[in-house]
Amino acid sequence: MYRDNDFVYEAIGALEDIAKVPIEVQSSRDSFDILMHIKGEEFRGIARRNVKNMTYGVLHSSLENEKNRNTILIADHLPRKIASQLKENGYNYLDGGGNAFIQGGSFFILVEGKKSILNRKSNQGRLFQEAGLKLLLLLISNPELLTKSYRYLAEKTNISLGAVSIVFNELEAQHFLIRDGKQRVLKNKSELLSRWVQGYSEIIKPKIFKKRMRTIGNESIMQRAKDNPDLEIYCGGEIGGHILTNHLISQNVVLYSNDDHHMLGKRLLLVPDDQGNVEIRSRFWSDEVNVAGDNLAPKLVIYGDLISSGNIRNIETAQRILENGL
């Protein structure tokens, strides 16, 4: 996929959502920009940005040689007049809103009247919103996944294909990403981590809060978690910091779990208490994200918990985690 053509993933994702048809994609650097497989048929995608500034004649001349070769013109936005002309002359097309005219040997897709998603302000600035923060957590925790396809990353983070494309574009535009052929490398990590922690604190943490409780008895939460291996329990915050660095005596407890909090309370000997030292949150990361150890949250989440607490000792512990590598 050529660097400036990432918008095609937004278009493909939009069509998948509208038509409920899975589309397999494969980047290419041949005479076309992407290979698409729809219902078992292969199509060559040719990406064109700023079609609104082109005439139908210009498009016609560039597509004529491909007319009988299962080609799809993929545009960021297609004016209605040009879309109509393409359809009348039998040229397949797809735009950023999911508008499409695609003729296959065994199927036909026609979508009209959808506003191009790429023109909506709500799709701008995804990098440090919820979708971008979840994707960054995966990429920072598992840097080897930077080379994976957008579709793979979308599936592993449960965010849209288009959102993945936008986040990568913004990473590059804000100088957090270098591309070298098929390789991608994160840079300016210090600032990126700082922005991630801020977004995590302001956007994700309020959404995943479930219950505040307190412990009964003296046994450690970590031991209680180990005694209940059938439960989904990941410790963050001060417990995570203590285990990773041995620099902190944990007093407050952060537990991540998608199990019912009533069951967690019963099994871990916790009781509801609005002033309690145990905060239960929903787990928000995917199975693909590396955790810091058994019953521990990912290192970046633990780091974020400690930094955002405002406690000096916690911040010192977070710095030690950072120095040992996230």
C-alpha positions in Angstrom: 0.0 0.0 0.0 1.5 3.4 -1.0 1.9 5.8 1.8 -0.8 8.3 0.8 -3.4 5.7 0.0 -4.2 4.4 3.5 -7.7 5.9 3.1 -8.7 2.8 1.2 -8.9 0.9 4.4 -11.5 3.4 5.7 -13.5 2.8 2.5 -13.3 -1.0 2.7 -14.3 -0.9 6.4 -17.3 1.3 5.6 -18.5 -1.1 2.9 -18.0 -4.1 5.2 -20.2 -2.4 7.8 -22.9 -1.5 5.4 -23.1 -4.6 3.2 -22.2 -7.1 5.9 -19.7 -8.7 3.4 -16.3 -9.7 4.7 -13.5 -8.4 2.4 -10.0 -9.8 2.5 -7.3 -7.3 1.5 -3.6 -7.6 0.5 -1.3 -4.7 -0.2 0.5 -4.5 -3.5 3.1 -2.3 -5.2 2.4 -3.4 -8.7 0.3 -1.4 -11.2 -2.5 -1.4 -8.7 -2.6 -0.5 -5.1 -4.4 -3.3 -3.3 -5.9 -6.8 -3.9 -9.4 -7.4 -2.6 -11.2 -10.7 -2.3 -15.0 -10.4 -2.1 -17.1 -13.5 -2.1 -14.3 -15.6 -3.5 -13.5 -13.2 -6.4 -10.4 -11.1 -6.7 -10.5 -7.4 -7.5 -7.6 -5.0 -8.2 -8.0 -1.8 -6.3 -6.7 1.5 -7.7 -6.6 4.3 -5.2 -7.3 7.9 -6.2 -7.3 10.8 -3.7 -9.0 14.2 -4.5 -11.2 12.8 -7.2 -13.5 15.8 -6.7 -10.8 17.8 -8.5 -10.7 15.5 -11.5 -12.9 15.2 -14.5 -14.6 12.0 -15.5 -12.5 12.1 -18.6 -9.3 11.8 -16.6 -10.7 8.9 -14.6 -12.0 7.2 -17.7 -8.6 7.3 -19.4 -6.9 5.8 -16.4 -9.5 3.1 -15.9 -10.2 2.1 -19.5 -7.3 -0.4 -19.8 -8.5 -2.1 -16.5 -12.2 -2.3 -17.3 -12.3 -6.0 -18.0 -9.9 -7.0 -15.3 -12.0 -6.8 -12.1 -10.8 -3.4 -11.1 -12.3 -1.2 -8.4 -11.6 2.6 -8.3 -11.3 3.4 -4.6 -11.6 7.1 -3.8 -11.6 9.2 -0.6 -14.7 10.9 -1.9 -16.7 10.6 -5.1 -19.0 13.4 -6.2 -22.4 12.1 -7.1 -22.1 13.1 -10.8 -18.8 11.2 -11.3 -20.2 8.2 -9.4 -23.2 8.2 -11.7 -20.9 8.4 -14.8 -18.8 5.5 -13.5 -21.8 3.4 -12.9 -23.3 4.1 -16.3 -20.1 3.1 -18.0 -19.7 -0.1 -16.0 -16.7 0.9 -13.8 -16.6 -0.5 -10.3 -16.0 2.1 -7.6 -15.9 2.5 -3.8 -15.5 5.6 -1.7 -14.8 6.5 1.9 -18.5 6.5 2.9 -19.0 3.0 1.7 -20.8 4.1 -1.5 -20.1 1.4 -4.0 -20.9 -0.1 -7.4 -19.3 -3.5 -7.7 -20.2 -6.1 -10.2 -18.9 -9.6 -9.6 -19.5 -12.8 -11.5 -21.8 -14.1 -8.8 -22.9 -11.0 -6.9 -23.7 -7.3 -7.3 -23.2 -4.5 -4.7 -24.8 -1.1 -5.0 -24.6 1.4 -2.1 -25.6 5.1 -2.6 -26.3 8.1 -0.5 -23.8 7.6 2.3 -21.8 10.6 3.4 -18.1 10.1 3.2 -16.8 9.2 6.7 -13.5 10.8 5.9 -15.2 14.2 5.8 -16.6 14.0 9.3 -14.9 15.8 12.1 -15.6 13.0 14.5 -13.1 10.8 12.7 -10.3 13.3 13.2 -8.0 13.1 16.1 -8.4 9.4 16.8 -4.8 8.9 18.1 -5.5 9.8 21.7 -9.1 8.9 21.8 -10.4 5.5 22.9 -9.6 3.6 19.7 -6.2 5.0 19.3 -5.3 4.5 23.0 -6.3 0.8 22.7 -4.3 0.3 19.6 -1.2 2.1 21.1 -1.4 -0.1 24.1 -1.1 -3.1 21.8 1.7 -1.6 19.7 3.8 -0.4 22.7 3.3 -3.6 24.6 4.0 -5.8 21.5 6.2 -3.7 19.1 6.7 -6.7 16.8 3.1 -6.3 15.8 3.9 -2.9 14.1 4.5 -4.9 10.9 1.1 -6.6 10.9 -1.6 -5.6 8.5 -4.3 -3.1 9.4 -6.9 -5.8 9.3 -5.0 -8.0 11.7 -4.6 -5.1 14.2 -8.3 -4.1 13.8 -9.4 -7.7 14.7 -7.0 -7.9 17.6 -8.1 -4.6 19.2 -11.8 -4.8 18.2 -11.7 -1.4 16.5 -12.7 -0.6 12.9 -10.3 -1.0 10.0 -10.7 2.7 9.2 -9.8 3.7 12.7 -6.6 1.7 12.5 -5.7 3.5 9.2 -6.4 6.9 10.7 -4.4 6.2 13.9 -1.4 5.2 11.8 -1.7 8.3 9.7 -1.8 10.5 12.8 1.1 8.7 14.4 3.2 9.5 11.3 1.8 13.1 11.0 2.7 13.8 14.6 6.2 12.3 14.2 5.6 9.2 16.4 6.1 6.8 13.6 8.8 6.1 10.9 8.0 4.0 7.9 10.7 2.2 6.0 9.2 0.0 3.3 7.1 -2.5 5.2 8.8 -1.7 8.5 7.2 0.7 11.1 9.1 2.0 14.1 7.7 4.1 17.0 9.8 7.2 17.9 9.6 10.0 20.4 8.5 7.4 22.9 8.7 9.7 26.0 6.2 12.1 24.6 4.0 9.3 23.2 3.9 7.6 26.6 3.0 10.9 28.3 0.2 11.5 25.9 -1.0 7.9 26.3 -1.1 8.2 30.1 -3.1 11.4 29.8 -5.6 9.9 27.4 -5.9 6.7 29.5 -6.6 8.7 32.7 -9.1 11.1 31.1 -10.9 8.8 28.6 -10.5 5.1 29.4 -10.4 5.0 33.2 -13.8 6.7 33.8 -15.4 4.2 31.4 -14.0 1.1 32.9 -14.7 1.8 36.6 -17.0 -0.9 38.1 -16.9 -0.8 41.9 -14.9 0.3 44.9 -14.5 -2.2 47.7 -12.3 -3.1 50.7 -10.6 -6.3 51.8 -11.5 -8.5 54.7 -8.6 -10.3 56.4 -4.9 -10.1 56.0 -4.1 -12.3 53.1 -2.8 -10.5 50.1 -5.0 -9.8 47.0 -2.3 -11.4 44.8 -2.5 -14.6 46.9 -6.3 -14.6 46.7 -6.1 -14.2 43.0 -3.8 -17.2 42.7 -6.1 -19.2 44.9 -8.9 -18.6 42.3 -7.3 -19.5 39.0 -10.7 -19.8 37.3 -11.3 -16.0 37.8 -10.1 -13.4 35.4 -8.0 -11.1 37.6 -5.2 -8.7 36.6 -3.6 -6.5 39.2 -2.4 -3.0 38.2 -1.4 0.1 40.1 0.6 -0.3 43.3 0.5 -4.1 43.5 1.8 -4.3 39.9 4.5 -1.7 40.7 5.6 -3.6 43.8 5.9 -6.9 42.0 7.8 -5.4 39.0 10.3 -3.3 41.0 10.1 -4.2 44.7 10.2 -0.5 45.3 6.8 0.1 46.7 4.7 -1.2 49.6 1.2 -1.4 48.1 -1.7 0.1 50.0 -4.3 0.7 47.2 -5.4 -2.1 44.9 -6.5 -1.9 41.3 -8.1 -5.1 39.8 -9.0 -5.5 36.2 -11.6 -8.1 35.4 -14.6 -8.7 33.2 -16.1 -11.1 35.8 -19.1 -10.0 37.8 -17.9 -7.8 40.6 -20.3 -9.5 43.1 -18.7 -12.8 42.4 -15.2 -11.2 42.7 -16.2 -9.8 46.0 -17.4 -13.1 47.3 -14.4 -15.1 46.1 -11.7 -12.5 47.0 -13.3 -11.5 50.4 -14.2 -8.0 49.4 -17.1 -5.8 50.6 -18.5 -2.7 49.0 -17.0 0.5 50.4 -17.0 3.9 48.6 -13.9 4.7 50.6 -12.3 1.3 50.2 -8.8 0.7 49.0 -9.8 -1.7 46.2 -10.9 -0.4 42.8 -12.4 -2.9 40.3 -12.2 -1.9 36.7 -13.1 -3.7 33.5 -10.3 -5.3 31.5 -10.1 -3.2 28.3 -7.2 -4.7 26.4 -7.2 -7.6 24.0 -5.7 -11.1 24.5 -2.9 -10.1 22.1 -1.5 -7.6 24.6 1.4 -8.9 26.6 0.8 -8.8 30.4 3.5 -8.2 32.9 3.1 -11.7 34.5 0.5 -14.0 36.0 -2.4 -12.0 37.4 -0.7 -8.8 36.3 -2.0 -6.1 33.9 0.2 -5.0 31.0 3.3 -3.0 32.0 2.0 0.1 30.3 -1.3 0.0 32.2 0.6 -0.4 35.5 2.8 2.5 34.5 -0.2 4.6 33.7 -1.9 3.8 37.0 1.2 4.8 38.9 1.9 8.0 37.0 -1.7 9.2 37.1 -2.0 8.6 40.9 0.0 11.7 41.6 1.8 10.0 44.4 5.5 10.7 44.4 6.5 7.2 45.5 4.2 5.7 42.8 5.8 8.1 40.1 9.3 7.0 41.2 8.2 3.3 40.8 6.7 4.1 37.4 10.0 5.6 36.3 11.8 2.4 37.3 9.4 0.3 35.3 10.1 2.6 32.3 13.8 2.3 32.8 13.5 -1.5 32.7 11.5 -1.4 29.5 7.8 -1.3 28.8 
